[in-house]
């Protein structure tokens, strides 16, 4: 079974969602899922008002949720702000 099937079937150890604002004022949602063999983080920026932004990034690490989050946020910032 791959990670998508595990996610759909709720077959993971833990899951947490955080919402916070970036230094540019955008609301970022960060979801961290601890699967049995790795951590996977999903970071998104979706705005309902102008200027419209819609960005999604994913990070994976086999030992640390912090590293998975860092990878996802770095990719998100790269997409949204051309930084990193």
C-alpha beads as a LAMMPS data file, in Angstrom:
LAMMPS data file: protein, C-alpha beads

84 atoms
83 bonds

1 atom types
1 bond types

-500.0 500.0 xlo xhi
-500.0 500.0 ylo yhi
-500.0 500.0 zlo zhi

Masses

1 110.0

Atoms # bond

1 1 1 0.000 0.000 0.000
2 1 1 1.422 3.413 -0.897
3 1 1 1.208 6.527 1.254
4 1 1 -1.866 7.874 -0.585
5 1 1 -3.852 4.747 0.233
6 1 1 -2.683 4.928 3.851
7 1 1 -3.758 8.580 4.031
8 1 1 -7.196 7.883 2.564
9 1 1 -7.736 4.908 4.890
10 1 1 -6.470 6.908 7.899
11 1 1 -3.691 4.344 8.348
12 1 1 -1.019 6.554 9.901
13 1 1 0.399 7.216 13.352
14 1 1 -0.501 10.892 13.741
15 1 1 -1.556 13.986 11.838
16 1 1 -1.471 17.649 12.795
17 1 1 -2.406 20.856 11.028
18 1 1 -1.012 24.290 11.794
19 1 1 -2.064 27.643 10.383
20 1 1 0.109 30.733 10.551
21 1 1 0.909 33.880 8.611
22 1 1 4.084 34.305 6.616
23 1 1 6.191 37.423 6.955
24 1 1 4.493 38.544 3.718
25 1 1 1.024 38.357 5.272
26 1 1 -0.176 35.188 3.538
27 1 1 -1.928 32.490 5.532
28 1 1 -0.017 29.215 5.342
29 1 1 -1.471 25.858 6.265
30 1 1 1.013 23.130 7.165
31 1 1 -0.158 19.536 7.533
32 1 1 2.283 16.993 8.966
33 1 1 1.491 13.290 8.712
34 1 1 3.534 10.620 10.497
35 1 1 3.294 7.402 8.520
36 1 1 4.824 4.179 9.786
37 1 1 8.018 4.594 7.748
38 1 1 8.303 8.344 7.091
39 1 1 7.009 11.864 7.731
40 1 1 5.249 13.814 5.006
41 1 1 4.426 17.522 5.188
42 1 1 2.076 19.491 2.944
43 1 1 2.255 23.287 2.854
44 1 1 -0.329 25.441 1.086
45 1 1 -1.160 29.058 0.428
46 1 1 -4.683 29.626 -0.880
47 1 1 -6.184 33.081 -0.826
48 1 1 -9.842 33.921 -1.309
49 1 1 -9.175 37.586 -1.990
50 1 1 -7.098 39.526 -4.465
51 1 1 -4.236 39.100 -5.143
52 1 1 -5.152 35.453 -5.630
53 1 1 -2.440 32.935 -4.819
54 1 1 -2.628 29.166 -4.897
55 1 1 0.541 27.253 -4.057
56 1 1 1.173 23.710 -2.843
57 1 1 4.394 22.024 -1.754
58 1 1 5.320 18.694 -0.233
59 1 1 8.270 17.548 1.863
60 1 1 9.308 14.043 2.917
61 1 1 11.797 12.875 5.513
62 1 1 12.349 9.408 6.924
63 1 1 13.454 10.514 10.409
64 1 1 12.044 13.924 11.320
65 1 1 8.784 15.829 11.022
66 1 1 10.746 19.073 11.350
67 1 1 12.863 18.217 8.309
68 1 1 9.795 17.247 6.273
69 1 1 8.158 20.557 7.247
70 1 1 11.287 22.507 6.393
71 1 1 11.472 20.917 2.939
72 1 1 7.799 21.660 2.254
73 1 1 8.058 25.270 3.429
74 1 1 11.253 25.921 1.456
75 1 1 9.561 24.692 -1.713
76 1 1 6.430 26.715 -0.941
77 1 1 8.475 29.886 -0.438
78 1 1 10.386 29.160 -3.635
79 1 1 7.120 28.974 -5.571
80 1 1 5.308 31.872 -3.910
81 1 1 8.108 34.348 -3.283
82 1 1 11.003 33.171 -5.492
83 1 1 13.145 32.752 -2.354
84 1 1 15.583 30.001 -1.210

Bonds

1 1 1 2
2 1 2 3
3 1 3 4
4 1 4 5
5 1 5 6
6 1 6 7
7 1 7 8
8 1 8 9
9 1 9 10
10 1 10 11
11 1 11 12
12 1 12 13
13 1 13 14
14 1 14 15
15 1 15 16
16 1 16 17
17 1 17 18
18 1 18 19
19 1 19 20
20 1 20 21
21 1 21 22
22 1 22 23
23 1 23 24
24 1 24 25
25 1 25 26
26 1 26 27
27 1 27 28
28 1 28 29
29 1 29 30
30 1 30 31
31 1 31 32
32 1 32 33
33 1 33 34
34 1 34 35
35 1 35 36
36 1 36 37
37 1 37 38
38 1 38 39
39 1 39 40
40 1 40 41
41 1 41 42
42 1 42 43
43 1 43 44
44 1 44 45
45 1 45 46
46 1 46 47
47 1 47 48
48 1 48 49
49 1 49 50
50 1 50 51
51 1 51 52
52 1 52 53
53 1 53 54
54 1 54 55
55 1 55 56
56 1 56 57
57 1 57 58
58 1 58 59
59 1 59 60
60 1 60 61
61 1 61 62
62 1 62 63
63 1 63 64
64 1 64 65
65 1 65 66
66 1 66 67
67 1 67 68
68 1 68 69
69 1 69 70
70 1 70 71
71 1 71 72
72 1 72 73
73 1 73 74
74 1 74 75
75 1 75 76
76 1 76 77
77 1 77 78
78 1 78 79
79 1 79 80
80 1 80 81
81 1 81 82
82 1 82 83
83 1 83 84
